[in-house]
């Protein structure tokens, strides 16, 4: 059993080395852009009925692809991705918190805030590490390309900016059973067109990634790539790339080439 395992591993490594020498590898440099769907929750919006609107996002990166046969291989890369998103809430949001009772008063005292007309714009920048299984099939001297796998995202920054039509702040004393309002010196007032912004902390995350397109073979060892990509729950867009390869590339042949290599 031990010898069988050693022989199997040896044959696998030998086949992989032979495939690498025959079919080679390539470096890919790409840029993409399109509809950004990456949404995260902030404290003011997370419990309300919301209307989401996709923004514009994009990515820029590079990856290394190794082909085990003319048709399939794997790639590992790194890219910088930017996402934008906006959310609006048609409902009135009310919050309440107990505060320290002012001097001269007794009983519990509450600060009440009403928000009317909230729009929030969200922006996030991530470093993503794509790990993809690649399939390419000949289209004459060009290739149809299909890739699927995962992207591991590491947030670099995330923030939001809120625009609120009206913010009304009042105080309430349960001892007096009275509401205090229109007292600007004490912070009880109505403000219009209020803008708030802050940074957010996002966790690392993994998403499923898909892409497909055409590799236009320009020379024996280089090609241009045009296609579409989908990062589930994050973005859908177009992708442009340039691939520079080493080793023998699949070209026209008089006999079929085996799917898994020689």
N, C-alpha and C positions, 0 to 999 in steps of 0.2 A: 504494500500500500504506500509506504514511504517513497519507494523508487518511482512508483506510478505518478505520485504527486509532483516529484522533482522533474520528471520527464515532461509532464503536462505544463508546468510552469515554464520550463526551458523552451518548449515548443511555442508557447504563447509569446514569450519575450522575443524569440527569434523571428516569429511571424510579424510582430509589431515593429521590430527593428528593420526587417526587410521592407515592410510597408512604408516606414518612414523614409527609407532611402529611395524607394521607388516613387512614392506619391508626394513626399515632402510636406511642407507646411506653408503658412502664409501669415503675414501681418495685415490686419485690417484697420483702417482709420475711417471713422464715420461721424456724421452729424445728422441730427433728426429734429423734427419739430411738428407740432400739431395741437390737438385738443388735449388739454390737461384736466384730469378728473380727480386728482388727488385732493381729498377733503379731510380735514381734521377738526375735532371739536374744540371750541373755546368755551369758557365758563358761561358766557352770556347767551350762547346760541344752542347749547347741547340739549336742552329740554323743550325746545319749541318746535312747532311745525315750520319747516324751512323750504325755501325754493332755491335749489342749487343751480349754478350756472358755470359751465366749464370756461376756463381761461386758456391762454396760450402758454405752452411749455416747450421744452426742447432739451437736447442732450448732445454731448460732444465727448468722444472717447476713442479708445483703441482696444484691440483684442488680438490674441494669438490663437490661430486655428491649426490643429494637426489632423491630417486626413489619414485614416487607416486603410482606405481604399479610394479609388477615384470618386466614389459616390458619397461617402459619409465620413464624418470626423467629429471632433469636439473643439470647443473654443472657450477660453477664459480671458476676461478683459476687465477694464475699468473705465468708467465714464462719469462725467459731471452732468447732473440732471437738475433742471429748474422747473418747478410746478407753480401754477397760479390757479386760483379758484375764488369764486364769490358766492355768498349766501345772503339771501334776504328773508326777513321774517315779517309777515303781514300782521301778526298778532301783537297785542299789547303785553309787555312782560312786566310783572310786578315782583319786587323782592322786598323782604323785610328782615331786619336784624335788630336784636336787642342791644342797646347801648347804655352807657353809664348814665344814671339819673342826674339831671342837672341840679346844681346847688339850689336849695330852697324848695325843691319838689320831692314828693314821695311816690312810692309805687314803681312799677316797671315802666320803662320808656323805650319806644321802638322808633327806628329810622326806616321809613318806607320810601322806595324809589320806584317810579313808573317810567318805563322806556316805550316809546312809540315810534315805529318806523326804523328798523335796524337793518343796515346793510354792512356786511363784513367781507373784506378782501383778504385772502390768505396767500402767503408765499412761502415756499419751502425749497431749499437747495440741499441735494443729497449727492454723496459719492456712491455709485452703484457698481457692484461686482457681478457681471453676467456670467453664468455658466450654462452653455447651450450645446445641445446635440444638433449637428448640422447634416443636412442631406442636400446633395446637388445632382441634378439630372441633366444630361446634355440636350440642348436645343440647337442643333446644328453645331456651330463652333462656340456657342454660348451655353449658359447653364441656367436652369430653373433652380432656385435656392429656397430651402425651407429650414427653419431653425426653431427649436423649442427648448425651454429649460426654465431656470429661475434667475432672479436678480436679487441680490442681498443689498439693501440700502442702509447707508450710514448717514444720518442727518448732519449737515454742517450748520444750518441755520433754519429757523422757522419763525414767522411773525404774522401778526394780523393787524389790520387797521379797520376800525369801526366808525361808521357815520350814522348818527342817531338824530332823527328829526326833532324829537322833544324828550327832555329828561326832566321829570318833576319829582322833587324831593320834599317830603313832609315828615313831621314828627307826630307821635301819638303817645299819650299818657293814659294808661288804663286806670290810674287812680282818679284823674280828672275826667276821663272819658271824653277827651277833647283832641282834636287834630290841629296841629300848629302848622301854618302855611303862610306863604308870602312874607317871610322873615329872612331876607338875604343875609343879614349880619350873623344869623345862626345857621346858615346853610340851607334854609328851607325856601326854595325858589324853583322857577321853571326856566330851563335853558333850552335854546334852540340851536340846531346844526352843531351838535357836539361831536368832536372827533377824539377817538381813543385808539391807542396803539400800544402793543407790547410784544415781547418775545415769548415763544413757546418752546417747550422741550418735547421732542418727538422720540419715540423708541426706535431702535433698529428694527427692520422689518424685511420680510421675504415675499416676493410676488412671483407669479407665473408669467413668463415672457414668451411671446410668439412673434415671429416675423417671416415674411416671404417676399420674394422679388426675383429679379433677374441679374445674373452676373454677366456683364458684357466683356468678353475676352478681348482685350486690346492688343496684348502681345502674348508671347508664350508664358510669361511669368507675371503678368499683371492684368487686372480687370477692374472695371467700374461696376458698382452695385447700385441699383435703384429698387426700392421696395417700400413696404409698409410694416409698421411694428405696432404691437399691442402689449402694454404692461397692464395686466388686469387690475382694474380699480384705480389706475393712475393716469394713463395716457394712451392716446391713439393718434398716430401720425405717419408721416412719410420719412424715409431714411435714405441718405445718400452716402456712399462709401467708396473707398479705393483700397484694393487688395494688392499686395506685393508678395509673390510667392517664391519658394525655392523648391527644387526637385522637379521631377517630370510631371507635367500637367496633362489632364485627360484631353485628348483631341480626337479627331475623327479616326476611326479604326475600321478595318475591313472585317474584323471578327468581334463578337460581343465581349465586353469586359465584365468579369465576374463582380457581383455586387459587393462581396466582402474582400476583394483583392485576390491576388494570386496566392 
